[in-house]
């Protein structure tokens, strides 16, 4: 599994560099557009560090992409069949959550992801990460608390939440056990 994570982190680093260079942007340009420091972007592009989920979303938004869209471009495998051994896996260095890209094709409107959120971990994503997508979360095991603005939802195994309009959203596992959930995304 660690080799899959390392391989995908390297591909993600190359993709971020490619996205920046294809737009003719300097590190300073991307830093200004994303709010991420030049030093951090440089380390990410050289695969010295993996971006956190929040930084990944900021970079994606600067490219006018979703976080999932940027990761999908890094995955760049557009087969109809997604074999488990070939699914890109990425670990967020801040929260430790593990994200597996189950299915993604540029010509298909649906994307599937599984996430394992460690105990006591949380992550807040900005509204901008939901502008071009509709999504739902389906909890497989554990408990997940999702807070959309001021609205709080506690989900247990089998519970499914369809997201409303784009708003800052926090995903939190407030328990002492990991939580596994599926995210289904539709691009709009």
C-alpha positions in Angstrom: 0.0 0.0 0.0 2.8 2.4 0.8 4.3 2.0 -2.7 0.9 2.9 -4.2 0.8 6.0 -2.0 4.3 7.0 -2.9 3.7 6.4 -6.7 0.6 8.5 -6.6 2.2 11.3 -4.6 4.9 11.5 -7.2 2.4 11.6 -10.1 0.4 14.3 -8.2 3.6 16.4 -7.8 4.3 16.1 -11.5 0.7 17.0 -12.3 0.8 20.2 -10.2 4.0 21.2 -11.9 2.4 20.5 -15.3 -0.8 22.4 -14.5 1.3 25.5 -13.4 3.7 25.3 -16.4 1.0 24.8 -19.0 -0.6 28.1 -17.9 2.8 29.9 -18.1 2.7 30.7 -14.4 5.7 31.2 -12.1 5.7 29.8 -8.6 4.8 33.4 -7.5 1.8 33.4 -9.8 0.5 30.2 -8.4 1.2 31.3 -4.8 -0.8 34.5 -5.4 -3.7 32.7 -6.9 -3.8 29.9 -4.4 -2.7 31.5 -1.1 -0.1 28.8 -0.7 3.5 29.9 -0.2 6.1 29.6 -3.0 8.3 27.4 -0.8 5.5 25.0 -0.1 4.5 24.7 -3.8 8.2 24.2 -4.7 8.5 21.3 -2.2 5.3 19.8 -3.4 6.3 20.0 -7.1 9.6 18.3 -6.3 7.7 15.6 -4.3 9.6 16.4 -1.2 6.3 16.7 0.7 2.8 15.6 -0.1 0.2 18.4 0.0 -2.4 18.4 2.7 -6.0 18.0 1.6 -6.6 21.7 2.3 -3.5 22.8 0.3 -4.5 20.4 -2.5 -7.9 22.1 -2.8 -6.4 25.6 -2.8 -4.1 24.6 -5.6 -6.9 22.9 -7.6 -9.1 26.0 -7.2 -6.3 28.2 -8.5 -6.3 25.9 -11.6 -10.1 26.2 -11.8 -10.4 22.5 -10.9 -11.8 20.6 -8.0 -9.5 18.7 -5.7 -10.9 15.5 -7.1 -10.4 16.8 -10.7 -6.7 17.6 -10.0 -6.2 14.2 -8.4 -8.0 12.6 -11.4 -5.7 14.3 -13.8 -2.8 12.9 -11.8 -4.3 9.4 -11.9 -4.8 9.7 -15.7 -5.9 6.1 -16.1 -9.2 6.2 -18.1 -10.1 2.5 -18.3 -13.6 1.3 -17.9 -12.5 -1.3 -15.4 -10.8 -0.1 -12.3 -8.8 -2.9 -10.7 -8.2 -2.7 -7.0 -4.4 -3.0 -7.4 -4.3 -0.1 -9.8 -6.5 2.4 -7.8 -4.4 5.4 -6.7 -4.1 5.8 -3.0 -3.1 9.0 -1.2 -2.6 9.8 2.5 -3.2 13.3 3.8 -0.1 14.2 5.8 -2.0 16.4 8.3 -4.9 14.2 9.2 -3.6 10.8 8.1 -6.8 10.0 6.2 -6.4 7.6 3.4 -8.1 8.3 0.1 -8.5 5.6 -2.6 -9.7 6.6 -6.1 -12.1 3.8 -6.9 -13.3 5.0 -10.3 -12.6 8.1 -12.4 -12.8 8.7 -16.1 -12.7 12.1 -17.8 -15.6 11.0 -20.1 -17.8 9.8 -17.2 -19.8 12.1 -14.9 -19.6 9.9 -11.8 -16.5 9.4 -9.6 -16.2 7.1 -6.6 -13.7 7.4 -3.7 -13.3 5.7 -0.4 -11.8 7.4 2.6 -10.6 6.0 5.9 -10.7 8.8 8.5 -8.6 8.0 11.5 -9.9 8.4 15.0 -10.1 12.0 16.3 -9.2 13.4 12.9 -11.0 16.2 11.1 -10.7 18.2 7.9 -12.4 21.4 6.7 -12.7 22.0 3.0 -13.7 25.4 1.6 -16.9 25.9 -0.4 -14.8 26.5 -3.5 -14.0 22.7 -3.6 -17.7 22.0 -4.2 -18.5 24.5 -6.9 -18.2 22.2 -9.9 -19.5 19.0 -8.3 -22.4 17.4 -6.5 -21.6 14.8 -4.0 -22.9 12.4 -1.4 -21.2 10.5 1.5 -22.2 7.0 2.5 -20.7 5.7 5.7 -19.5 2.1 5.7 -18.2 1.8 9.2 -17.6 4.0 12.2 -19.2 7.4 12.8 -18.6 10.6 10.7 -19.7 14.1 11.7 -20.2 16.4 8.7 -20.8 20.1 9.4 -21.9 22.2 6.5 -21.7 25.8 7.7 -23.9 25.7 10.9 -25.7 22.4 10.0 -24.3 19.3 11.7 -25.0 15.7 10.6 -23.8 12.6 12.5 -23.7 9.6 10.3 -23.4 6.0 11.3 -22.9 2.8 9.2 -25.3 2.8 6.2 -26.2 6.5 6.6 -25.9 8.6 3.4 -25.9 12.4 3.1 -26.4 14.3 -0.1 -24.6 17.7 0.1 -26.4 21.0 -0.3 -25.2 24.2 -2.0 -21.4 24.8 -1.8 -20.4 25.9 1.8 -17.3 25.3 4.0 -17.6 21.7 5.2 -15.9 19.9 8.0 -15.5 16.1 8.0 -14.8 14.8 11.6 -14.3 11.5 13.2 -15.0 12.3 16.8 -14.7 8.7 18.0 -11.8 6.4 19.0 -12.1 4.1 16.0 -11.5 4.7 12.3 -14.4 5.6 10.0 -14.7 4.4 6.4 -17.0 6.1 3.9 -17.7 6.2 0.2 -17.9 9.6 -1.6 -19.8 9.6 -4.9 -19.2 12.7 -7.0 -21.0 14.0 -10.1 -19.4 16.7 -12.1 -21.7 19.6 -13.1 
